[in-house]
C-alpha cells in the first residue's frame, strides 16, 4: 500500500515537472500524422500562442522579458516571429541574427516558435525568392532538428494563384529538407491564406507540412469552406485576430469564440487545430494585445480588452 502511494506520488511529481517545464518538454518534436498535428509520441495536440507584430516595428514587444511572461505566466505554447521580407532585404544579417536570438530564447523557455517569412506586400512569394532562399538556407541549417521550431515559409500569398505558391514551396521545401528533414513546415494559401480549397485540389507531395488558414473574426464569419478543408488537408491557423481584416475597427468576441470552438475540435473529424493570435504588440489598433506604451514600460500585463480575452484562452 505504502509502496503504491510512493509510486503514485513520484508519477504525479514527474508529470508535474514535465508540465512545469512547458509544452516542448511535454510534447517533444511535433509531427503531422494524416491531417493532425501530433506530439512526438503520436498523440493529437493543439498548440496555442501569439504572434509578434512585424519585428521591424515592434521588436521591443518580443524579447526576453515579454517571452518569459508569455511562457511562464500566460502559459502560451507557441510564439511566432513575423519578419516582413521588405524589412529583411534592407538588413539581412541583422534580421537573421535577431530571429536566431528569439529562437534561442524560445528554446530556453521551453516553448515552440514559428519563424514566419511574412510575405504580404510582395503578394507572390516568388517575387522575393532570392531572399527567401538565403533566409531559409540559414534558418534550416542553424536550427536544424530543434524540437521547438516550426517554419512558416510564406505568410499570406495574395493576388496570385495556388500554382505560383506551389512552385515556390517546391523550391523552398527541398532546400529546407536538405538541412532539416523533419521540422514541420507551414505553407500559406492564396487570398491572404484563406483559400484552402485551392491547395486541397492540388496538394504538395511532402511529409510533415500543413497549410495555413487566417481569419479575422469581425470580418470572416463564413466557416463552411474552412470546415470542409479540415476533412481534406492538414491545417494550421498561424494567424487570426478578434478584429476586422485590417487589424483594426473593433473586435467581435462572439465570432472569435465560435471560431475557437471549431479549432478546439468541434469539427467533423474532431481535428485539433493549432492557432496563433495576431498580435502581441502595443500598436494602437484593435488587434493588439497590449495597451499603447506597454512595450516601452516593458509591462506585459497592461492589456487591451482583446488582450484580456486572448490571455484567458491560454488557461482553458
Ligand atoms: C497589419 C497590422 C497593421 C499594419 C499592416 C501592414 O496589424 O498594424 O499596418 O499589417 O503591415 C494580415 C497580415 C498582418 C496584418 C493583419 C491585419 O498577415 O500582417 O497586420 N492581417 O491587417 N492578414 C490579414 C490581416
Boltz pocket constraint, residues with backbone or C-beta under 6 A from the ligand:
constraints:
  - pocket:
      binder: B
      contacts: [[A, 120], [A, 155], [A, 156], [A, 192], [A, 214], [A, 216], [A, 239], [A, 244], [A, 245], [A, 246], [A, 247], [A, 248], [A, 278], [A, 279], [A, 283], [A, 285], [A, 287]]
      max_distance: 6.0
